[in-house]
Amino acid sequence: MKAVSEELLVQYGFESIEVKQKGIIKTFLKNNFVVVMEQDGLFYYSNVGIEYPLKNEDDLQKIYLEALREKLTDDNLAMK
């Protein structure tokens, strides 16, 4: 089980977007699903001001499915 990282998000097709907000280092977006990397180095799914911690790949896939009602697929595998 992989920890959530910038590399993992890119692998799943997330794009880094420019958002300037206190405490947030980077923001990633895919299909209106926003993941933020905060100063503590941890990743969170952010929705209406509530942050859900994303510790590993399973957390990312589970919350993505719940939020968008579609399975998160690895863009690298989908292209093969």
C-alpha positions in Angstrom: 0.0 0.0 0.0 1.6 3.3 -1.2 1.5 6.5 0.8 -0.1 9.4 -0.9 2.5 11.6 -2.6 2.8 14.0 -5.5 4.1 11.2 -7.7 1.1 9.0 -6.8 -1.4 11.8 -7.6 0.3 12.5 -11.0 0.2 8.7 -11.7 -3.6 8.9 -11.2 -3.9 11.9 -13.5 -4.1 14.8 -11.0 -2.8 18.1 -12.2 -1.1 20.6 -9.9 -3.0 23.9 -9.8 -2.0 27.3 -8.4 -3.9 28.2 -5.3 -2.6 30.6 -2.8 -4.0 29.9 0.6 -2.4 30.0 4.0 -1.1 26.6 5.1 -1.4 25.0 1.7 1.8 24.1 -0.2 0.3 22.5 -3.3 -3.2 21.8 -4.7 -4.0 19.0 -7.1 -7.2 18.6 -9.2 -8.9 15.8 -11.1 -12.6 15.9 -12.1 -13.4 18.6 -9.5 -11.8 16.4 -6.8 -9.4 18.6 -4.9 -6.4 17.2 -2.9 -4.3 19.7 -0.9 -0.8 19.2 0.5 -0.4 21.2 3.6 2.6 22.6 5.4 2.7 19.5 7.7 3.5 17.5 4.5 0.2 15.5 4.7 -2.4 15.3 2.0 -6.1 15.9 2.4 -9.3 15.8 0.3 -10.9 19.2 0.7 -14.7 19.7 0.3 -16.8 22.6 1.6 -14.2 23.5 4.2 -13.8 20.0 5.6 -10.6 18.1 5.2 -10.4 14.4 5.0 -6.9 12.9 5.6 -5.4 10.8 2.8 -2.7 8.6 4.3 -2.5 5.9 1.6 -3.6 4.9 -1.8 -6.6 3.0 -0.4 -7.9 6.2 1.4 -7.5 8.1 -1.9 -9.5 5.5 -3.9 -12.2 5.2 -1.3 -12.9 8.9 -0.8 -12.7 9.5 -4.6 -15.3 6.8 -5.2 -17.6 8.2 -2.4 -17.3 11.8 -3.7 -17.6 11.2 -7.5 -19.3 7.8 -7.7 -16.6 6.6 -10.0 -13.5 4.5 -9.6 -10.2 6.2 -9.6 -8.0 4.6 -12.2 -4.3 4.8 -12.8 -3.8 6.8 -16.0 -0.6 4.9 -16.8 -2.5 1.5 -16.7 -5.5 2.9 -18.6 -3.3 3.9 -21.6 -1.9 0.4 -22.1 
